[in-house]
C-alpha cells in the first residue's frame, strides 16, 4: 500500500524530493563541460540508474557503464523463484535500452584498478578508460568464511546462499521443491548490516506457504543472530494469521494495544530462533546437513545460509572501503572520502540510517547524477533528499512494506518521517491484499525506472 495516499506530510517531502530530481529542473546545456565523460562501474540498480539519469539531466554528457555480466540478474523478487512464483529467466534484465534509448556506452568487462591522478580505469580486458568523474556501484560480496565449515564451493554445491541471485538460487529452488515429505528447512539469517532487511523473513514465509500446499508436514526454522528485524511486527502478524505462528511474548505485549494477536495451540510449521535464544550460527556441516548455533545442533534436509556481507570486490580493488568493509562517503553527494573524483552508491556505501536496498541505491544514484551535473555547470547542488520503500510478502496475497524519507540532520543521513512507516497493524484484508499487488507492480515499474 502506498502511504503517500494517507500521509500528507510524507507526500510533501516526496514532492520536494522529486522536484530536486526532475529533468525539468536540469541545467541548461549551454556550458563548456557538456563533453565531460562520466564512467559508471557496476551495472546493478545503482549504476544503471546513475547512467540513465546522467543522460536525462544532460543528454550531452558522455556516459560509459562498465559491468562484468552481460545481463543483470535482479535480486529483488528473486525469492519468488523458490516457490515457483517466478522463473530464473524472469530475473534477467537487459542493458539494451540503456544503449539504444539513452546513448550510454555499455562495456562488458571487469574493472581491476584505476589511476586517480590520470583518471583512468583499468579492466581485465586490458582496456584503459579515461573519465572526468567516476561513479562506482559495487554491490555486496558474501563473507562465506564467517562460519566454520562454510565456503563458496560449499555454497555452490550443497548449502546455497542465493542472496546474490544466479546458480545458487536455482540450486536452492531445486533442493526446496524436492525436499522429502516432513523434512526440515533451516534458514540462517545474517547479522546487520545486510542487503534487503525484510528479505530473509519473506523468503522463509514464502516457503512456509509453499510447503503448506506441497509438503504439509515440513518445518521451516529461522536461526537469527538478531532479536528483531525491519517489518518484524507486520511480518510476524502475517505469520500468525497464515501459519499459526505464535509471536514471542514481548511482541504480543507491545502490539496488543493496536491489534489482537492470536495464540495458537499446537506447533507451527514456522519457527524463529532469536539471538537471545541462541540463534547465532556457528558452524555448517554440509556432509551431515547440520547447522550448529549457540543453542543447539539442528539436523536439516535443506540449509540456506545468508552470511555476513561487505562491499563488493571492486570497492576493495579501487581502495574505496575502510576497515569496516564498507565505503565512507560525503553525505551530501556520496563522493568517496578515500579517493578523489569518485562517488560510491548503493549497498557498499555507508549511508547511516538508509537501508541497503535497491530503492536506496536508485534514489542515491539520482541525487549523485544531479550533483555531478550541477558541479560540472559550476553550480551548487540542491539540498538532497532520499527515499526508500521496501515491499515484502508474508504470503502470496499478504503484502507489507516499510517506507521512509531521509535528509541530512546534524551531519548524518537521518530518517525524517516518524509514524506511519509500516503497514498498519490494523490494516483491513483488502489493504493487505492490495499491498501484495503493489509489490508485484513495483517489481515491474522499478525495473523500468532503472533500466528502461
N, C-alpha and C positions, 0 to 999 in steps of 0.2 A: 504494500500500500504506500502511496506517495504522500508523505506527511506535509508536503507543501500545501495540499488542499486544506489542512487542518491547523496550520501553524503560520499565521500571517507574519510574525517576526522572522521566522526562518525563510519565508518566501521573499521578504525584503532583502535579507542577506544574500540569497541566491541571485536575485535580480541584480544586486550590486556586483556580485562576482562575475556573472555573465556579461555585465556591462564592461567590466575591465578586460574581458577576454574577447569581446566581439570583433568580428572582422571589420565591421563598420567603423570601429574606433581605431583601426590600424593607421599608422602614419602614412603620409604621402610618399609616393615612390621617388620623389624628386630630391634624392640625396646621393652623395658620391659613393656611399657604402653599399649601393644596391647589388654590386657584383660580389659581395662577400661570400665566402664559401663556408658553410656550416656542415660539419661532419657529425653524424649521429652513429654511435656504436651501440648495437643491441636493437634487434627488431621486434621486441615484445611490445606490450601495450604502451609503455612509456616512450620507447624510442620511435615507434610508428606514429604515435600521436604528436610527438615533438616535430618530426619531419613534416607531417601533413600540415600542422598549424603554422610552422615557419613559412611555408609556401602560401597558406591562406592569408597570413598577416602581411606578407610581402612576396608576391609571385616572382620578383626579380632576383631574389636570393638563389644562389646555387646550393642545393642540399643533396648530400650523399648519405645514404643509410648503409652501414656495413653490418651484416648479420651472417653468422656461420651456417644457419639452416635455411634451405630454400623455401620451406613452408613453416609458418608459425603454428604450433600446436597449443591451443589455448588451455590454460589451467582452470580458469573459471568455468564451472559447469562440468568439469571432467569426471567428477564422482558419479555422474549420471550414466557413464559407460558401465559402471559396476552393476547397476540394476536394470540394464538394457533399455534405459530411457533415451539413450543416445548411443551412437556408434563412434568408433575411433575416427572414422573419416569425417564425421561431423565436427570434430575438434579442429580440423585443418583450416587454416586461413591463408589466403594468397596475398602476395605483395603486388599483384598485377596492377590494381587500381592506383596504388601509390605512384607507380611508374607512369601509367598511361594518362591518368586524370590530373596529376599534380606535377609531373615532370621531375620526380625525385629519382636520382640515380641509385639503384639498389645493387650493392656489391656483395656477392655471396663468398665470404672469406672469414677467417678467424684473425682477430686483432691480437698481436703478440707483444706490442710495445709501442712507445711513442717518444718523440723528442719534443719536450715542452718549449725549448728555445727556438728550434727551427719550425715548430708547429707542424709536424708530420706524424702520421700514424703508420706503423709497420704491420704487415699481415703475414700469415703463414704462407700465402701465395706469393710472397716476395714483392708485394706492392708497397709503395710509399705514397701516401695520400696526404697532400697539404691541406691545412684548414686555417681559417681565421678564428673560429670558435668550435669547441668540441663538446658535444653532449654525450654522456655515457649513461646508458640504462642497463646496468649489469645483471639485474635479476638476483637470484639467490643460488647458492650451492648447498647441498645437503652434507652434513657432517656425519657420515656413516660411521666413522670410527669412535663416535661418542659413547657407544655401548660395547661392552666386551662381547666378542663373537659376531659382531655385525660389521659388514664391509660392503662396498659397492658390488663386488662379484656375488656376494650372498643375496643382495637386493635384486640383482638381475636374474637370479636363477631360482631362488627358493622363498625368500621373505621380502617381497617387494615393498617399496615405499609409494611410488606413483604420485608423489607430491609435485614432481616435475613430470608432466604427462608424456607418455610415449610407450615404449615396450613394457615398462614395469606396470603401467596402467592396464595394458592388455593382459599381462600375466595375472595380475590381481583379480581382474574380472573372470578369467578362466578358473582360477582357484575357488573363488567365492561361489560362482554359479555351479561348479562341480563338487562343492563340499558335501561330504556324506550327511545323510539324514541324522539330525541330532548332534551335529558337530559344533565346535566352538570357534568363533571368530574373535580374535583379540586385536584391538587397535591401540597402539601405543601413541598417545598424543604427545606433542612436542612442548618444550619449555618456551617461555617468552624470550625474545620476540620471534615471531614466525609469520610466514605468508598466510593470509586469509584466516583471520581469527575464528570465525564460526565454522570453518571448513571441516575439521576433523569430526565434529559433532554432527554435522549434516551428513557426512559420509556414513557414520555409524547408524544414524536414523534411517537413511535410505535403504541400507542393507537389512535393518530390522524389519522394515516394511516389506522388502522383497522376500525375506525368509518366512515371514508370516504366511505368505501365499505358497511358497515353493519348498520350504523346509521348516515346517511349523514347530519342530522340537529343537531347533538350533538355538544357540546362545550367542549374544554379542556382548563383549566386555571391553569397556574403555578403561585403560590404565593411564593415569594422568599425573604428571609432577605438580600440577596446579590445583588450587582449591576452587577456582572459578574461571569463567571464560566469557568473552563478549557474547551477548544474546543468551546467556545461560538461563535466565528466568523464563523467557518466552520459549526457548528451545525445549527446556525440560517440562514446561507445561504441555507442550505438544506431545512429548514422550508419554507424559502422564495420561493424556487423553487417548492416544493412539495405541500405546503398547503396555498399558498398565504399569508404568514405571512409577515407583514411589520416590518422591523427592526427599532429599536429606531434610532432617528436622529443622535446621537453621533456615533453609529456603522456605519451607512451609510457614514458619513463623513470620518471616519477612514479607511474604506475599499474601498472607491470609487477609490482610486489611483490604486488598483490592479484588481478590478472586478466590473462589473456593477451589482448593486443591484436594482431589480425591485420594483417599488412602485405600489401596487395593490389597485384597487378601491374595495369598499365593505369591509366586515368583514371576517376575517379568522376564521376557526374553533378553531385555537390555539392562545392563548394569554399568555404573560409573564408579570407579575406584579413585578417589581424590588423593592428592599428595599427602594430606594429613592422615590418610588411611593406609599409607604405604604404597601409593600408586606409581611412584617414580621407577622407570625402567632402569635395570642394572645390566642385564645380560640377555643375549639371544642365543639359543641353541637350535640352529637350523636343522641339524640332522634328526634330533629328537622332537622338533617342533615344540619347543618350550620357551617361555619367556619368564625371566626372573625379575621380580620387582622387590622393593624394600619389604613388602609384606609377605610375599609368597612366590612360589613357582607355579605357573599355570600351564597345564597341558592344552595345546590348541591344535586345531586342524588347519587353520589359516591365520597367519600373523601379518599385520600391516603396520610397519614401523614408520612413523613420521619423525625423523631425527631432528636435532637442533640444526639451525641454519645460520649462514653468514653471507656476506656479499659474494656475488658471482666471481668466477675466476678472473675475468677481465679486469675487475676492480683491483685485484691483487697485482696483476701484471702491469697495470698503469700506476701503481702506487697511490691509489685513491682511498684505501681503507686504513684505519688505525688499529690499535691493539684490540679494540672491541670486536673486530671483524666486519664492521660497517664503515660507512663513508661520512665523515663530518663535512657539513656544508654551511654556507651562509644562508640564514633562514629566509631572507628576502628573495633571493634569486637562485638558490641551490648551487651557487658557484662552489667548487671544491675549496676546502680550507687547506688542502695539501698540494694542489697543482694549479698553476695559472691558466686562465682562459679555458677551463674545463668545468662543466656543470654535471652533477650527478643526480639522477632522478630515480624514483621507483623504490622497490623493496630494499635496495642496497643502501639507500640514504638514511641518515639519522635525522628523522623529521619529528622528533618529540612526540606530541600527542597523536599525530596522524598514524593510522594503522598501515601495515604492509599489505596493500590490496591493489587490485587492478585499477579501481576507481581512483585511489590516491595517486597512482602513477600517472593516470590520464590527466587529472587536474594539475598536478605538478608540472607535467610536460607543457600544458598550455600557458601556465604562468612563466615558465622559463623561456618558451618561444617568444612571448610578448616582451620579456625583459631584454632578451638579446636584440630583438628588432629595435626597441627603444634606445638601447645603448649604442647601436650602430648609427642611429639617427642623431645621437648627441643629446638625447632627452632622458629624463628620469622616469623610470617605470612607475606606474601607479602602485599604491599600497596593495600588496597581494592578499587575496582571499582564496581559500581552498575548500573543497567539499569532498565528502566520502559517503557512499552508501554501499553497504554490503547486504545483499539479499541472500537468504538461505531457506532451506526446506527442512521441516521436521517430518514431512511425508510429501508424496506427490502433489497433494492438494492442500498442504498446510504450509503457507508461506509466512516468513517473518523477515525482519530487517533491523539494521542499525544505520542511522543517518545523522551526519554531523557536518558542521561548518567550522572552519578554523581561520584564525588570524594570528598575527604576532602580538603577544602580550608579554611585556617585561623581557623582551629579547628572545622569547621562545614561541614556537608554534603551539597555540592553545585552542582547545575546543571552546566555542563561544555560545553554543546552544545548550541550554540546561535540560529542562524536561522535554519529554516527547521524542527521545532518541529512538525508542523501540516501538514495535507493535504493542499497542496497549494490552495489558493482561486480560482486560475485559472485552477484547475485540469480539465482534459477532462472528459466527461461522461464515457469513458472506464476506466479511472483511478478510478473514484468514484465507479463504479460497482465492479472493482477489489478489492477495499478496503473492500467492503461488503463480498466478497468471502474470503478475508484474515481473516476477523473477524470470519467467520464460521470455517475456517481451524484452526485458533488459539485456539478456544474453545476445539478442539479435541487434538491438539498437546500439548497444555499447560497442560491439564488434565493428559495426558500420562507422561509428564515430572515430574509431581508432584507425581503421584500415581502408575505408571506402570513401 
